[in-house]
Amino acid sequence: MLLLPVTANGASGSRTFSSHGISFTYPSGWFATKKPLSNATEPAYRFAVGNFRFHRTPGDVGPCLSGIAKQRPRNGVLAFMREALGGDRRRSLPRTRARPRDISLPRGSDQAWCLDRGTGEIVFHQAGRVFYLAISVGPATSRADKSRLHALLNRIRIT
């Protein structure tokens, strides 16, 4: 697995991720990668970021990340983004909403991507691109880590 601390910002205790026209800062103790989390190739994986170490396993097949789910601790947060390309993008663009002003965290009962409860997905478009943003929040996640994740998601830059 490729974990990417692209740039360390010592004073703020954060790092910067940048790839495929997507950039954001994340806490220095967190982990980010641009490696796919499963064997699925479309939509294309663009990034994953979380407050725990995670890696793809043989159980992570297609859209189902059951191996990653077993790695997420009760206080873990994970977000990953996939991008629709080609015909998928052309078909999805008119059916998706623009990126929301505020990206909310999932409710505890939400379930998606085989990542257990506390996981939701937001589909949106920005800059002519279509994205699937998955957000997973463990049941014992601290208010501080929820706040960090919320801020990170709302400050993602897409060009």
N, C-alpha and C positions, 0 to 999 in steps of 0.2 A: 504494500500500500504506500502511496505517495502522500505524505503529510506536508502541507505547504505553509511554512511561515515565510511569506515572501519578503516582508519588511517588518522589522521590529521597531516599534515606537516606544522607547524606554520610558519616557515620562508618563505616558498614558497607560502603559502596560497592555498595549494592543499590538496586533499584527495586521497586515494588509494582504488580502487575497485579490488576485486579478487574473482573469483568463476569459477568453472568448467575449470580450466586451462587457464583462460582469466584474464588478469589484465591490469590496466591502471591507470593513475592519472587524476584527473579532478579538476577544480577550486572549491574552498571551498564554493562558493555561488551557485553552481549547485547542481543538484539532480540526484542520481543514484539508480537503483533498479535491482533486479534479478527476480522480479515478472513478470508473463506474462502480456502483454498489451491487450490480447484478450482471448477468450475462445479456440482458436486454440491450439492444443497440439503438432503438428508436422508441420514444423520443430520446435524444442524446443527453447523457449526464453532463452537467456543467459544473456542479460543485456539491459537496456535502460538508457540513460543519457541525460540530457538537462539542459538548463539555466532557466527553469521555473518548477513549480510544476505540475505534471501530474499524472493522475490515470485512471485506467481502468473504463469504464462505460458500461451500457447495450448496447450502440451503437457500441461497439467495438466487432465485431463478425467475426470470421475466420480471413482472411487476411485484412479485412477492418477496419481501426481504425478511423472511423468518429467521435467518441466521443473524442478521443485524439486530432483530428484535430481542434475541437472547442475550446480546451484548449490552443492550441499553439498561443501565442500572435504574433503580426506582427513582433516583434523583437526576436522571440523564435527560438531556435535550439534544435533539438532532434535527437539522433541516437539510433538505437537498433539493436541487432544482434540475429539472430536465427541460429540454427545448425541442419543440416540434420543428421538423425540418421538411423541406420539399413539399410533396403533396399533402402531407399531414398538416403542415403550417398553412398552406393555401386553403384547405378545407376548414381548419379550426379558427383562423383569424376572424372571419365574419361572425362566428358563433361565440366568441369569447368577449368578456368585458375588459375594459381598460384596467390597468393595475390599480388596485384600491389605494386610496390615500393612506389608510391605516390597515396594515396586515395584522389581523387578530390571531392570537394563539388558539389552538383547538380546545374544545370542551373535553372534559375527562371521559365522556362517553363516546366521542368520535373514534372511528376506526378506519384505517386505510393502509394500503401497501403491506398488509400482514404485520404491521408494527405494533399491534396491541392497542389497547385503549389509550386515549390521549393523543391520537394521531389524526390529522386532517390534511386536506389538500386544497389549494387555491389554484385555479386556472385563470390566467390573464394574458393580455398582450401589452407590449410596450415596444416602441421604436420599430414597429412592423414585425416583431418577433412574438411567438407564442410560448408561454412557459407553464410548467406544472411545478408548483412549489409544495413540497410535502414538509410538514412540521410535526414533530413528535415530542411530547412532553411527558416525562414520567410522573407517576402519582405523588412522589415525594420531592419533586423539584422545588428548590428554594424560590422564594419570591424574587431574590436578587438575580438568580439565573434566568427566571422567566422574563424579568425586566431586561436583562442583557440580550436575550434572544429576540425579544420584541423590538428593541432598538436596532439590533443588527439587521433584521428583516426589513425594517422600514427605511433603512439607510443604504440598501443595496443600490448601486448605480449600474444602469444598463445603457449601453450605447449601441 
